[in-house]
Amino acid sequence: MMFRLASAAALGALLIGAGAVRADDALQTLQGMHMTAPVDWPTVPQTGPKADAVKEILKKIKLPPGFHIDLYALVPDARHMAVGPQGVVTLSARARARSGR
């Protein structure tokens, strides 16, 4: 009985110690993070032939009553858009081919 109690205590101490090590690793990782330099992204015109073409396509989409669809933004090579809880919009794009396309 005493051996089981000692084993359980040793196992508990080992698990608590492992948790502390993981917390230290996470803290080190967070401390190593830094802000990246601002990027001067090129702007994409939101009017013109491309925007007009997208708007024509959107007119053909059938939606239930009360729903509306409109052009949000022209983003070259965009594949996914997500809006976070703070209202921040995140776009992901496919990697461009090395041919300079």
N, C-alpha and C positions, 0 to 999 in steps of 0.2 A: 504494500500500500504506500509506504513512504517513497519507494522507488518511482512509482507512478506519479506521485505528487511532484517529486523533484524533476522528473522527465517533462511533465506538463509545464512546470515553471521555466525550465530551460528552453523548451520549444516556444513558449510565449515570449521570452526575452529575445530569442533569435528572430521571431517574426516582427516584433516591435523595432528591433535594430535594423532589420531589412527595410521596414517602412521609412525609418528615418533616413537611411541611405538614399532611397528613391526620392524622398522629399529634397534632400541636399542636391541630388543630380538635377532635379527639375529646377531648383532655385539657381543652380549654376548655369543651366541652359538659358533661363530667363535673363539672368544678369549679362550673359554674353550677347544678347540681342541688341541691335542698334537700328536706328532709323537709316533708311537708304536716302541717297541724295534725291532731291526733286528731279523729275524728268520733264523735259520740255516736249510734251506730246504734241504732234501736229494736229491741228483742228481739221475736221471734215465738214465741208459745207452741208447744211441740213436742208438746203433747197436745191432746185434744179432738176434736171432730167431723171436722176436716180430716185430722188424723193418722190417726184411725180409718178414714176413707174411703180414704186412701192404702194403709193396711195391708191393707184388704180387696181392693183391686186387686192388690196384690203377691201375695196368696195364690193368685191365678188364673194367675200366670206359671209356666210349666213350665220347669224347669231340669234339666240332667243330674245324675246322682248325684254327690254331693260338693259341689255348689254351693248357695249360700244367698243370698237377697236379703232386705233389710230396709230400713226407712225410716232414712235417715241424718240428714236435717234438712229441715224445712219452710222453704223460702226463696222468698218471693214473687217471681214473674216470673223465676225462675232459668232460664237456657237452657243453661248449660254448667258443668261442674265439672271441675277438673283438680287433681291432687295432685302437687306438686313433689317432687324428690329429698329435700328436708329434711322432708317430711311436711306442708308448708304447703298448705292447701286454698284454691284460688282459684275464685270463682264469678263468672260474668258474667250480667248480666240485660239484658233489652231496655229500651230507653229508654221511659219512661212518656209517654203522650200528654199534651199540654198541658191537656187538659180536666180534669186533676186526678184522673184515674182511678186 
